[in-house]
C-alpha cells in the first residue's frame, strides 16, 4: 500500500493582465499556494488554491502548521478519509474561507495523483458526463470600463468564438447599469448570452429594483446580488426577480449550498472548487444540485472547472478567466464556443516548475 512521504508547498503571487474592478473591490493579484505530494510507490500529485489580493500567507501557515504534517504516512487513495480527518482537525476554524481554501490544495493534489495512477483525465474519472462545455468570458466587462469599451470587448468575445460574456454591475444609479447593458445587448444581438455580476453589492430592495430594471435584456443570470449570508433575502429575490439568481462563489461548505437549495434561494449554484474545499465537496454540491434540477455554473479556476463541468451532467457553462498562463505550459482549448477538457491523466495542468521557483514568495517542505 502506498503512503504519502513528501509534501512541499510554494506560494506564487500572480498579477492580473489588466485592471479588474467590480462593485466592491479590485482584483489586485492572485496569491496561489501550490501543493506537491510524493508517495512511496513513486506517484505524485499537484494541487492548488488561491486568494484574491490577501490571505495567501495565512493559507500557507495553516497548511504548514496543522494540515500537511497529518498527511505524512497516510494512504493517498483514501481521499474521503483524509478530507474529513483534516476537516475535523481544523473544526475550530470551519466553516471558513481559509480552512476550505487550504483543504482544496490538498484535495486537488490527491485527485491529481489518483487520476494519474488510473491513467485517466479528471473529467472522466469524476464522471465523464460530456467531452465539452460551452464557455463564456469574464476577461472583459469590468465596472471601471466605459460603455464603449464594454461594447467593444463583448463584440470581440463573440467574434472570438465565445458563447457569452459577463458584465459587472453596481454603478451608483441603476440607470447607468441599464444604459451599459442595453448598449452591449444591442451590439451583440439576442443569440449571445450575457450574464451580470453585482459582487454582493446590493440590499434586497436595490436588488429587486435592478433586476426589474434589467428585465427585457434577456440576461442569463444575476450573480451575487446580495451578501451571501442573507439566505432569506435571496429566497425573496428568487420569488420576484425576472432574472435567474446565481450564488455560490462566497460559500465555503456543501452545507451552505444545501441550505440555499433547500430554501429555494437560488436558481443557479456557482460552486468554486477552491473555496468549497476541493474536488471532493465540489462533486457533492454538483450532485445535490442535480437532484433538485439546478444548474452548476462554477466560479473562476477554469483550468480545473472545465474538467469538473464535463464530469457532471448539470453544468452548462465554464467561465473563461485565465490566471495560470504565467506558470503553466498549456492553455484552455476552445472549439465552436465550447471548452474542451484536458485529455492527459490528472488535472491536466502542465506546471512550469522553473517559473514557479523563480516567482514564489514562500516555500516549505515536510517529510
Buried (B, 14 or more C-beta within 10 A) or exposed (E): EBEBBBBBBBBBBBEBEEEBBBBEEBBEBBBBBBBBBBBEEEBBBBBBBBBBEEBBBBBBBBBBEBBBEBBBEBEBBEBEEBBEBBBEBBEEBBBEBBBBBBBBBBBBBBBBBBBBBEEBBBBBBBBBBBEBBBBBBBBBBBBEBEBEEBBBBBBBBBEEEBBBBBBBBBBEEBEEBBEBBBBBBEBBEEEBBBBBBBBBBBEBEBBBEBBBBBEEBEBBBBBBBBBBEBBEBBBBBBEEBEBBBBBBBBBBBBEBBBEBBEEEBBBBBBBBBBBBBBBBBBBBBBBBBBEEEBBBBBBBBBBBBBBBBBBBEBBBBBBBBBBBBBBBEBEBEBEEBBBBBBEBBBBBBBBBEEBBEEBBEBBBEBE
